[in-house]
Amino acid sequence: MRVWGHIVDCLKNGGSCALVTVARVEGSTPREEGTRMVVRPDTSFYGTIGGGTLEFEAIRKAATAAREAKPAFLHQAVSLGPDLGQCCGGRAKLTVEVLTSETLTFAETLAAREEAGSAFGTIANLRDGRLGQRRVLEQPPESAIAFDDLSEAGTSVVTERFGETRRPLYLFGAGHVGKALVLAMAPLPFAITWIDSRAGQFPGRVPANVSKVCVENPTTLVDTAPENTFILAMTHSHALDEDIMARALLRQRFAYCGVIGSKTKRARFQRRMKARGLDEALVSKMVCPVGNTAIKSKHPAAIAAGIVVDLLERDETLQHQAFIGQGLAQKITLGQ
């Protein structure tokens, strides 16, 4: 959800709103840390923190605070079982920030950052239940929201993460599975370049995170893919799939190189690629079959579902590794 875009809309049309954030979780909870909602004074809202009593109570309290139209930053710790009677059994810490028209200009700046499609951070001082002026952090923090106490009594520093970093995915092939896959990935953090040589294979409209590219020789598009892109081939031609995989593997800069097919197709491709001169180490990085192979259905939507699960897991792992790497780099820079 593009949080700041909704906040801007609320501030322009209603003058105030409340931003609800799941700041911490312990045990079983409906949603993970960093999940957010934007609540209007009339209790209408954008987003969800998981439904149920937790969400109902959060909306009620956030709307009440928004009606007062006074900037505020509130905390609430909730035990889902004892406090709300929910069966999840975990604990959640929620924050509720009331925003007013005073922050509209800066909210528009942050909305533009979100629209650009990259993650970013903000930092601000929290004192006496009110958040000070935010400053933008170009390097987004790993945590969705974090609090660091200052030596000055009663003051904390609040850092937050907004937006999302979309993994580039070059999807070769606009057949039945390709069509099912772009629909399944529409709400997910991927920027999809959808490539085919047959213009008539593309649907008229595609999700916002998809760009259609029709080119006579799709293989050449491999060279334009950014570093750490996911390359996925599922064209109408096995020969074309092989060319795409060979070219992608030779570049040695992609986070994932997968081709739809069977174990038999994998074995055949391995033999042919070795004949092309690719060494064993490179060829072994090709993923085939793709997706969750425990799903036996060959329905395009089922195949797409299995692929989505696999790509999401790979992307989350790579993001976590990147954050760890950033932390180590910072320690080395600081001489720790």
Salt bridges, closest charged atoms under 4 A:
ASP9 OD2 - ARG40 NH2 2.59
GLU32 OE1 - ARG31 NE 3.53
GLU57 OE1 - ARG60 NH2 2.64
GLU97 OE1 - ARG134 NH2 2.59
GLU102 OE1 - ARG130 NH2 3.60
GLU108 OE2 - LYS12 NZ 3.52
GLU115 OE1 - ARG2 NH1 2.77
ASP128 OD2 - ARG127 NE 3.89
GLU138 OE1 - ARG113 NH2 3.03
GLU142 OE2 - HIS320 ND1 3.53
GLU152 OE2 - ARG127 NH1 3.30
GLU160 OE1 - ARG36 NH2 3.65
GLU160 OE2 - ARG134 NH2 2.77
GLU164 OE2 - ARG166 NE 2.91
ASP196 OD1 - ARG198 NE 2.88
ASP223 OD2 - ARG247 NH2 2.59
ASP223 OD1 - ARG251 NH2 2.75
ASP241 OD2 - LYS265 NZ 2.97
GLU242 OE1 - ARG272 NH1 3.38
GLU242 OE2 - ARG276 NE 3.11
ASP243 OD1 - ARG276 NH2 2.32
GLU280 OE1 - LYS274 NZ 2.52
ASP310 OD2 - ARG314 NE 3.02
ASP315 OD1 - ARG167 NE 2.78
